[in-house]
Amino acid sequence: MTYSSMFVKFSLHQIALPLILGLLVVGLSFATPYFLTPQNILNVLVASATLGILAVGAALVIGAGGIDLSVGAIMALAASVAAVFGLIPGASGIWMMALCLATGLAAGIANGSLAAKTTLPPFIITLATMSIARGLAFILMDGKPVYGLPEGIIFFGQGNIVGIPMPILIFAFVGVIGHVLLTQTAFGRYVTAYGDNPIALTVSGINITRFKIMLYSFSALTAVLASLVFMGRLNNADPSAGMGYELTAITAAIMGGASLSGGRTSVVGAVIGALIMGVLQNGLNLLAIPSFYQYVVTGIALLVAVSLQPRRSHA
């Protein structure tokens, strides 16, 4: 395959995303009169925020040829640490946020260090840390959620600024930051360069350990922000929070153009992919289709997204 034909296929793939989203919106507006209402569209955006935040982190990691299966569990661990050590008399929401942030950074540094210092594949590393983080969350919380969080945490999920819900604002903020990092910084160039040819980047003198720690720390920070939104919306800290979210976030990133072989990714595409997944979920709910069918839809969406991706020629 020539570079020009690969570029055309990639462009068509990117153009197809908003078209698919538009067709879903039109189709669901005919299928149910409740879909295309201002309140429901707002609900879709709010509900998509947690997934979309995670998808931005997933897009960068996958673009570098890695994968992070631990983000859902990091969401739960951050919430659990904040609940156990932050819900003390006189403590503020800022203290809980700091605990969430510290927990996420520790998890990201652990993932990045293991990815840089060992020969284990990222799939195994983050699968292991997913299990560890989820187990620690259940141990800390004794398997039970805690209700009644400080107002500062609730604001992340239920507050608004000039009438725009905070989850949507955080989603937009993370999307912009991720897009700027990927397209306007040296770090973003390293993401796609390492995914395309890790040996070339390594011999060029780049500090790969620092790069991978930054990469997985950014992914973990998106998990922390997703956790704060999730906790705020439900007004609880739950050790089962984020279960299965890693699969949906990865699906959204791949649907948006991130190549599992690395070297190609798009934060804008990941955001649109997350919105597509959110619209699908909302549409299934409005059509009274049981929630467990959503797992089937997610799996099919992942297969379709991977099969439609352009293939790079190694000739």
VEXVEX-363773 format. One record per residue (C-alpha): x, y, z; residue in one letter; residue number from 1. Coordinates in steps of 0.2 Angstrom, whole numbers. Example, Ala and Ser with C-alpha at 12.3 -4.5 7.8 and 13.67 -1.06 7.14 Angstrom:
BEGIN
<pt xx="62" yy="-22" zz="39" res="A" n="1"/>
<pt xx="68" yy="-5" zz="36" res="S" n="2"/>
***
This chain:
BEGIN
<pt xx="0" yy="0" zz="0" res="M" n="1"/>
<pt xx="7" yy="17" zz="-4" res="T" n="2"/>
<pt xx="7" yy="32" zz="8" res="Y" n="3"/>
<pt xx="-5" yy="41" zz="-3" res="S" n="4"/>
<pt xx="-18" yy="27" zz="-2" res="S" n="5"/>
<pt xx="-15" yy="25" zz="16" res="M" n="6"/>
<pt xx="-18" yy="44" zz="19" res="F" n="7"/>
<pt xx="-34" yy="43" zz="9" res="V" n="8"/>
<pt xx="-41" yy="28" zz="19" res="K" n="9"/>
<pt xx="-36" yy="37" zz="35" res="F" n="10"/>
<pt xx="-45" yy="53" zz="30" res="S" n="11"/>
<pt xx="-61" yy="43" zz="25" res="L" n="12"/>
<pt xx="-60" yy="34" zz="42" res="H" n="13"/>
<pt xx="-60" yy="51" zz="51" res="Q" n="14"/>
<pt xx="-73" yy="59" zz="40" res="I" n="15"/>
<pt xx="-84" yy="43" zz="43" res="A" n="16"/>
<pt xx="-84" yy="46" zz="62" res="L" n="17"/>
<pt xx="-95" yy="62" zz="62" res="P" n="18"/>
<pt xx="-106" yy="54" zz="49" res="L" n="19"/>
<pt xx="-109" yy="39" zz="59" res="I" n="20"/>
<pt xx="-113" yy="50" zz="74" res="L" n="21"/>
<pt xx="-125" yy="60" zz="64" res="G" n="22"/>
<pt xx="-134" yy="45" zz="57" res="L" n="23"/>
<pt xx="-136" yy="38" zz="74" res="L" n="24"/>
<pt xx="-144" yy="54" zz="80" res="V" n="25"/>
<pt xx="-156" yy="55" zz="66" res="V" n="26"/>
<pt xx="-160" yy="36" zz="67" res="G" n="27"/>
<pt xx="-164" yy="37" zz="86" res="L" n="28"/>
<pt xx="-174" yy="53" zz="84" res="S" n="29"/>
<pt xx="-185" yy="43" zz="73" res="F" n="30"/>
<pt xx="-185" yy="28" zz="84" res="A" n="31"/>
<pt xx="-190" yy="37" zz="99" res="T" n="32"/>
<pt xx="-198" yy="55" zz="102" res="P" n="33"/>
<pt xx="-188" yy="57" zz="118" res="Y" n="34"/>
<pt xx="-171" yy="56" zz="110" res="F" n="35"/>
<pt xx="-169" yy="73" zz="101" res="L" n="36"/>
<pt xx="-174" yy="84" zz="116" res="T" n="37"/>
<pt xx="-163" yy="97" zz="124" res="P" n="38"/>
<pt xx="-163" yy="88" zz="141" res="Q" n="39"/>
<pt xx="-159" yy="71" zz="133" res="N" n="40"/>
<pt xx="-145" yy="78" zz="123" res="I" n="41"/>
<pt xx="-138" yy="86" zz="139" res="L" n="42"/>
<pt xx="-140" yy="69" zz="147" res="N" n="43"/>
<pt xx="-130" yy="61" zz="133" res="V" n="44"/>
<pt xx="-116" yy="73" zz="135" res="L" n="45"/>
<pt xx="-115" yy="71" zz="154" res="V" n="46"/>
<pt xx="-116" yy="52" zz="153" res="A" n="47"/>
<pt xx="-103" yy="52" zz="140" res="S" n="48"/>
<pt xx="-91" yy="63" zz="150" res="A" n="49"/>
<pt xx="-83" yy="49" zz="161" res="T" n="50"/>
<pt xx="-80" yy="38" zz="146" res="L" n="51"/>
<pt xx="-74" yy="52" zz="135" res="G" n="52"/>
<pt xx="-61" yy="58" zz="148" res="I" n="53"/>
<pt xx="-54" yy="40" zz="149" res="L" n="54"/>
<pt xx="-54" yy="38" zz="130" res="A" n="55"/>
<pt xx="-43" yy="53" zz="129" res="V" n="56"/>
<pt xx="-30" yy="45" zz="140" res="G" n="57"/>
<pt xx="-32" yy="29" zz="130" res="A" n="58"/>
<pt xx="-29" yy="37" zz="114" res="A" n="59"/>
<pt xx="-12" yy="43" zz="119" res="L" n="60"/>
<pt xx="-7" yy="27" zz="126" res="V" n="61"/>
<pt xx="-13" yy="16" zz="111" res="I" n="62"/>
<pt xx="-4" yy="29" zz="99" res="G" n="63"/>
<pt xx="12" yy="25" zz="108" res="A" n="64"/>
<pt xx="9" yy="6" zz="105" res="G" n="65"/>
<pt xx="4" yy="3" zz="123" res="G" n="66"/>
<pt xx="-13" yy="-1" zz="132" res="I" n="67"/>
<pt xx="-19" yy="3" zz="149" res="D" n="68"/>
<pt xx="-32" yy="-9" zz="156" res="L" n="69"/>
<pt xx="-30" yy="-2" zz="173" res="S" n="70"/>
<pt xx="-40" yy="15" zz="172" res="V" n="71"/>
<pt xx="-57" yy="8" zz="178" res="G" n="72"/>
<pt xx="-48" yy="1" zz="193" res="A" n="73"/>
<pt xx="-38" yy="17" zz="196" res="I" n="74"/>
<pt xx="-55" yy="26" zz="196" res="M" n="75"/>
<pt xx="-61" yy="14" zz="210" res="A" n="76"/>
<pt xx="-44" yy="15" zz="220" res="L" n="77"/>
<pt xx="-43" yy="34" zz="220" res="A" n="78"/>
<pt xx="-61" yy="35" zz="226" res="A" n="79"/>
<pt xx="-58" yy="22" zz="240" res="S" n="80"/>
<pt xx="-42" yy="30" zz="246" res="V" n="81"/>
<pt xx="-51" yy="47" zz="246" res="A" n="82"/>
<pt xx="-66" yy="40" zz="256" res="A" n="83"/>
<pt xx="-56" yy="30" zz="269" res="V" n="84"/>
<pt xx="-43" yy="44" zz="272" res="F" n="85"/>
<pt xx="-52" yy="59" zz="267" res="G" n="86"/>
<pt xx="-69" yy="58" zz="275" res="L" n="87"/>
<pt xx="-63" yy="63" zz="292" res="I" n="88"/>
<pt xx="-71" yy="77" zz="303" res="P" n="89"/>
<pt xx="-67" yy="94" zz="297" res="G" n="90"/>
<pt xx="-59" yy="88" zz="280" res="A" n="91"/>
<pt xx="-64" yy="97" zz="264" res="S" n="92"/>
<pt xx="-67" yy="91" zz="247" res="G" n="93"/>
<pt xx="-50" yy="98" zz="242" res="I" n="94"/>
<pt xx="-42" yy="86" zz="254" res="W" n="95"/>
<pt xx="-51" yy="72" zz="245" res="M" n="96"/>
<pt xx="-46" yy="78" zz="228" res="M" n="97"/>
<pt xx="-28" yy="78" zz="233" res="A" n="98"/>
<pt xx="-29" yy="60" zz="239" res="L" n="99"/>
<pt xx="-37" yy="55" zz="222" res="C" n="100"/>
<pt xx="-23" yy="64" zz="213" res="L" n="101"/>
<pt xx="-9" yy="57" zz="223" res="A" n="102"/>
<pt xx="-17" yy="39" zz="221" res="T" n="103"/>
<pt xx="-19" yy="41" zz="202" res="G" n="104"/>
<pt xx="-1" yy="48" zz="200" res="L" n="105"/>
<pt xx="6" yy="34" zz="210" res="A" n="106"/>
<pt xx="-3" yy="21" zz="199" res="A" n="107"/>
<pt xx="3" yy="30" zz="183" res="G" n="108"/>
<pt xx="21" yy="30" zz="189" res="I" n="109"/>
<pt xx="20" yy="12" zz="193" res="A" n="110"/>
<pt xx="13" yy="7" zz="176" res="N" n="111"/>
<pt xx="25" yy="18" zz="167" res="G" n="112"/>
<pt xx="40" yy="12" zz="177" res="S" n="113"/>
<pt xx="36" yy="-6" zz="174" res="L" n="114"/>
<pt xx="33" yy="-3" zz="156" res="A" n="115"/>
<pt xx="50" yy="6" zz="154" res="A" n="116"/>
<pt xx="61" yy="-5" zz="166" res="K" n="117"/>
<pt xx="54" yy="-23" zz="162" res="T" n="118"/>
<pt xx="51" yy="-33" zz="146" res="T" n="119"/>
<pt xx="34" yy="-37" zz="151" res="L" n="120"/>
<pt xx="21" yy="-31" zz="138" res="P" n="121"/>
<pt xx="9" yy="-16" zz="143" res="P" n="122"/>
<pt xx="-6" yy="-28" zz="142" res="F" n="123"/>
<pt xx="1" yy="-39" zz="156" res="I" n="124"/>
<pt xx="7" yy="-25" zz="166" res="I" n="125"/>
<pt xx="-9" yy="-15" zz="166" res="T" n="126"/>
<pt xx="-19" yy="-31" zz="168" res="L" n="127"/>
<pt xx="-9" yy="-35" zz="184" res="A" n="128"/>
<pt xx="-11" yy="-17" zz="191" res="T" n="129"/>
<pt xx="-29" yy="-17" zz="186" res="M" n="130"/>
<pt xx="-32" yy="-33" zz="197" res="S" n="131"/>
<pt xx="-21" yy="-25" zz="211" res="I" n="132"/>
<pt xx="-30" yy="-9" zz="211" res="A" n="133"/>
<pt xx="-47" yy="-16" zz="211" res="R" n="134"/>
<pt xx="-42" yy="-28" zz="225" res="G" n="135"/>
<pt xx="-35" yy="-14" zz="236" res="L" n="136"/>
<pt xx="-51" yy="-4" zz="233" res="A" n="137"/>
<pt xx="-62" yy="-18" zz="239" res="F" n="138"/>
<pt xx="-51" yy="-21" zz="254" res="I" n="139"/>
<pt xx="-50" yy="-3" zz="259" res="L" n="140"/>
<pt xx="-69" yy="-1" zz="258" res="M" n="141"/>
<pt xx="-73" yy="-18" zz="264" res="D" n="142"/>
<pt xx="-83" yy="-21" zz="248" res="G" n="143"/>
<pt xx="-96" yy="-7" zz="252" res="K" n="144"/>
<pt xx="-99" yy="10" zz="245" res="P" n="145"/>
<pt xx="-98" yy="26" zz="256" res="V" n="146"/>
<pt xx="-112" yy="39" zz="253" res="Y" n="147"/>
<pt xx="-112" yy="57" zz="258" res="G" n="148"/>
<pt xx="-97" yy="66" zz="250" res="L" n="149"/>
<pt xx="-92" yy="84" zz="253" res="P" n="150"/>
<pt xx="-100" yy="97" zz="242" res="E" n="151"/>
<pt xx="-83" yy="100" zz="233" res="G" n="152"/>
<pt xx="-84" yy="83" zz="226" res="I" n="153"/>
<pt xx="-102" yy="83" zz="222" res="I" n="154"/>
<pt xx="-99" yy="99" zz="212" res="F" n="155"/>
<pt xx="-88" yy="89" zz="200" res="F" n="156"/>
<pt xx="-103" yy="78" zz="195" res="G" n="157"/>
<pt xx="-118" yy="89" zz="198" res="Q" n="158"/>
<pt xx="-112" yy="107" zz="198" res="G" n="159"/>
<pt xx="-112" yy="119" zz="183" res="N" n="160"/>
<pt xx="-104" yy="135" zz="177" res="I" n="161"/>
<pt xx="-115" yy="147" zz="168" res="V" n="162"/>
<pt xx="-127" yy="133" zz="166" res="G" n="163"/>
<pt xx="-115" yy="121" zz="158" res="I" n="164"/>
<pt xx="-114" yy="105" zz="169" res="P" n="165"/>
<pt xx="-96" yy="102" zz="176" res="M" n="166"/>
<pt xx="-94" yy="84" zz="168" res="P" n="167"/>
<pt xx="-96" yy="92" zz="151" res="I" n="168"/>
<pt xx="-84" yy="106" zz="155" res="L" n="169"/>
<pt xx="-71" yy="93" zz="162" res="I" n="170"/>
<pt xx="-73" yy="82" zz="147" res="F" n="171"/>
<pt xx="-70" yy="97" zz="135" res="A" n="172"/>
<pt xx="-55" yy="103" zz="145" res="F" n="173"/>
<pt xx="-47" yy="86" zz="145" res="V" n="174"/>
<pt xx="-51" yy="84" zz="126" res="G" n="175"/>
<pt xx="-43" yy="101" zz="122" res="V" n="176"/>
<pt xx="-27" yy="97" zz="133" res="I" n="177"/>
<pt xx="-25" yy="80" zz="126" res="G" n="178"/>
<pt xx="-27" yy="87" zz="108" res="H" n="179"/>
<pt xx="-14" yy="100" zz="111" res="V" n="180"/>
<pt xx="-2" yy="88" zz="119" res="L" n="181"/>
<pt xx="-3" yy="76" zz="105" res="L" n="182"/>
<pt xx="-2" yy="89" zz="90" res="T" n="183"/>
<pt xx="7" yy="104" zz="97" res="Q" n="184"/>
<pt xx="21" yy="97" zz="109" res="T" n="185"/>
<pt xx="37" yy="86" zz="108" res="A" n="186"/>
<pt xx="28" yy="74" zz="120" res="F" n="187"/>
<pt xx="14" yy="71" zz="107" res="G" n="188"/>
<pt xx="27" yy="69" zz="93" res="R" n="189"/>
<pt xx="36" yy="56" zz="104" res="Y" n="190"/>
<pt xx="19" yy="47" zz="106" res="V" n="191"/>
<pt xx="17" yy="43" zz="88" res="T" n="192"/>
<pt xx="35" yy="41" zz="84" res="A" n="193"/>
<pt xx="37" yy="28" zz="98" res="Y" n="194"/>
<pt xx="22" yy="19" zz="92" res="G" n="195"/>
<pt xx="28" yy="19" zz="74" res="D" n="196"/>
<pt xx="46" yy="14" zz="78" res="N" n="197"/>
<pt xx="51" yy="12" zz="96" res="P" n="198"/>
<pt xx="69" yy="7" zz="92" res="I" n="199"/>
<pt xx="72" yy="23" zz="82" res="A" n="200"/>
<pt xx="66" yy="34" zz="96" res="L" n="201"/>
<pt xx="76" yy="25" zz="109" res="T" n="202"/>
<pt xx="93" yy="27" zz="100" res="V" n="203"/>
<pt xx="89" yy="45" zz="97" res="S" n="204"/>
<pt xx="93" yy="49" zz="115" res="G" n="205"/>
<pt xx="75" yy="52" zz="121" res="I" n="206"/>
<pt xx="73" yy="47" zz="140" res="N" n="207"/>
<pt xx="61" yy="33" zz="137" res="I" n="208"/>
<pt xx="58" yy="30" zz="156" res="T" n="209"/>
<pt xx="53" yy="48" zz="158" res="R" n="210"/>
<pt xx="42" yy="47" zz="143" res="F" n="211"/>
<pt xx="33" yy="31" zz="148" res="K" n="212"/>
<pt xx="30" yy="38" zz="166" res="I" n="213"/>
<pt xx="23" yy="54" zz="158" res="M" n="214"/>
<pt xx="12" yy="44" zz="146" res="L" n="215"/>
<pt xx="4" yy="32" zz="159" res="Y" n="216"/>
<pt xx="3" yy="46" zz="172" res="S" n="217"/>
<pt xx="-7" yy="56" zz="160" res="F" n="218"/>
<pt xx="-19" yy="41" zz="157" res="S" n="219"/>
<pt xx="-20" yy="39" zz="176" res="A" n="220"/>
<pt xx="-24" yy="57" zz="179" res="L" n="221"/>
<pt xx="-39" yy="55" zz="166" res="T" n="222"/>
<pt xx="-44" yy="41" zz="177" res="A" n="223"/>
<pt xx="-44" yy="52" zz="193" res="V" n="224"/>
<pt xx="-54" yy="66" zz="184" res="L" n="225"/>
<pt xx="-66" yy="52" zz="178" res="A" n="226"/>
<pt xx="-67" yy="46" zz="196" res="S" n="227"/>
<pt xx="-71" yy="63" zz="203" res="L" n="228"/>
<pt xx="-85" yy="66" zz="190" res="V" n="229"/>
<pt xx="-92" yy="48" zz="194" res="F" n="230"/>
<pt xx="-92" yy="51" zz="213" res="M" n="231"/>
<pt xx="-99" yy="68" zz="211" res="G" n="232"/>
<pt xx="-114" yy="62" zz="200" res="R" n="233"/>
<pt xx="-118" yy="47" zz="212" res="L" n="234"/>
<pt xx="-113" yy="56" zz="228" res="N" n="235"/>
<pt xx="-104" yy="40" zz="233" res="N" n="236"/>
<pt xx="-87" yy="32" zz="233" res="A" n="237"/>
<pt xx="-89" yy="14" zz="227" res="D" n="238"/>
<pt xx="-75" yy="0" zz="225" res="P" n="239"/>
<pt xx="-84" yy="-6" zz="210" res="S" n="240"/>
<pt xx="-83" yy="10" zz="201" res="A" n="241"/>
<pt xx="-77" yy="10" zz="183" res="G" n="242"/>
<pt xx="-79" yy="-9" zz="181" res="M" n="243"/>
<pt xx="-78" yy="-12" zz="162" res="G" n="244"/>
<pt xx="-75" yy="6" zz="158" res="Y" n="245"/>
<pt xx="-57" yy="2" zz="152" res="E" n="246"/>
<pt xx="-65" yy="-9" zz="137" res="L" n="247"/>
<pt xx="-77" yy="5" zz="132" res="T" n="248"/>
<pt xx="-63" yy="18" zz="133" res="A" n="249"/>
<pt xx="-52" yy="8" zz="122" res="I" n="250"/>
<pt xx="-66" yy="5" zz="110" res="T" n="251"/>
<pt xx="-69" yy="23" zz="108" res="A" n="252"/>
<pt xx="-51" yy="27" zz="106" res="A" n="253"/>
<pt xx="-49" yy="14" zz="92" res="I" n="254"/>
<pt xx="-65" yy="19" zz="84" res="M" n="255"/>
<pt xx="-58" yy="36" zz="84" res="G" n="256"/>
<pt xx="-43" yy="31" zz="74" res="G" n="257"/>
<pt xx="-30" yy="25" zz="86" res="A" n="258"/>
<pt xx="-20" yy="10" zz="79" res="S" n="259"/>
<pt xx="-17" yy="-5" zz="91" res="L" n="260"/>
<pt xx="0" yy="-7" zz="82" res="S" n="261"/>
<pt xx="4" yy="11" zz="87" res="G" n="262"/>
<pt xx="10" yy="26" zz="77" res="G" n="263"/>
<pt xx="-7" yy="33" zz="74" res="R" n="264"/>
<pt xx="-20" yy="41" zz="85" res="T" n="265"/>
<pt xx="-32" yy="55" zz="87" res="S" n="266"/>
<pt xx="-39" yy="64" zz="102" res="V" n="267"/>
<pt xx="-53" yy="72" zz="92" res="V" n="268"/>
<pt xx="-58" yy="55" zz="85" res="G" n="269"/>
<pt xx="-58" yy="47" zz="103" res="A" n="270"/>
<pt xx="-70" yy="61" zz="109" res="V" n="271"/>
<pt xx="-81" yy="57" zz="94" res="I" n="272"/>
<pt xx="-80" yy="39" zz="97" res="G" n="273"/>
<pt xx="-85" yy="42" zz="116" res="A" n="274"/>
<pt xx="-100" yy="52" zz="110" res="L" n="275"/>
<pt xx="-105" yy="38" zz="98" res="I" n="276"/>
<pt xx="-104" yy="25" zz="112" res="M" n="277"/>
<pt xx="-114" yy="37" zz="124" res="G" n="278"/>
<pt xx="-127" yy="40" zz="110" res="V" n="279"/>
<pt xx="-129" yy="21" zz="108" res="L" n="280"/>
<pt xx="-130" yy="18" zz="127" res="Q" n="281"/>
<pt xx="-143" yy="32" zz="128" res="N" n="282"/>
<pt xx="-153" yy="25" zz="113" res="G" n="283"/>
<pt xx="-154" yy="7" zz="120" res="L" n="284"/>
<pt xx="-160" yy="14" zz="137" res="N" n="285"/>
<pt xx="-174" yy="25" zz="128" res="L" n="286"/>
<pt xx="-179" yy="10" zz="118" res="L" n="287"/>
<pt xx="-180" yy="-1" zz="134" res="A" n="288"/>
<pt xx="-167" yy="-13" zz="129" res="I" n="289"/>
<pt xx="-159" yy="-21" zz="144" res="P" n="290"/>
<pt xx="-143" yy="-14" zz="149" res="S" n="291"/>
<pt xx="-133" yy="-30" zz="148" res="F" n="292"/>
<pt xx="-136" yy="-29" zz="129" res="Y" n="293"/>
<pt xx="-124" yy="-14" zz="129" res="Q" n="294"/>
<pt xx="-109" yy="-26" zz="132" res="Y" n="295"/>
<pt xx="-114" yy="-35" zz="116" res="V" n="296"/>
<pt xx="-115" yy="-18" zz="107" res="V" n="297"/>
<pt xx="-98" yy="-13" zz="114" res="T" n="298"/>
<pt xx="-90" yy="-29" zz="108" res="G" n="299"/>
<pt xx="-97" yy="-27" zz="90" res="I" n="300"/>
<pt xx="-92" yy="-9" zz="90" res="A" n="301"/>
<pt xx="-74" yy="-14" zz="94" res="L" n="302"/>
<pt xx="-73" yy="-27" zz="81" res="L" n="303"/>
<pt xx="-80" yy="-15" zz="68" res="V" n="304"/>
<pt xx="-69" yy="-1" zz="73" res="A" n="305"/>
<pt xx="-53" yy="-13" zz="71" res="V" n="306"/>
<pt xx="-59" yy="-20" zz="55" res="S" n="307"/>
<pt xx="-62" yy="-3" zz="47" res="L" n="308"/>
<pt xx="-44" yy="3" zz="51" res="Q" n="309"/>
<pt xx="-32" yy="6" zz="37" res="P" n="310"/>
<pt xx="-18" yy="-6" zz="37" res="R" n="311"/>
<pt xx="0" yy="0" zz="36" res="R" n="312"/>
<pt xx="12" yy="-8" zz="24" res="S" n="313"/>
<pt xx="28" yy="-14" zz="30" res="H" n="314"/>
<pt xx="36" yy="-16" zz="13" res="A" n="315"/>
***
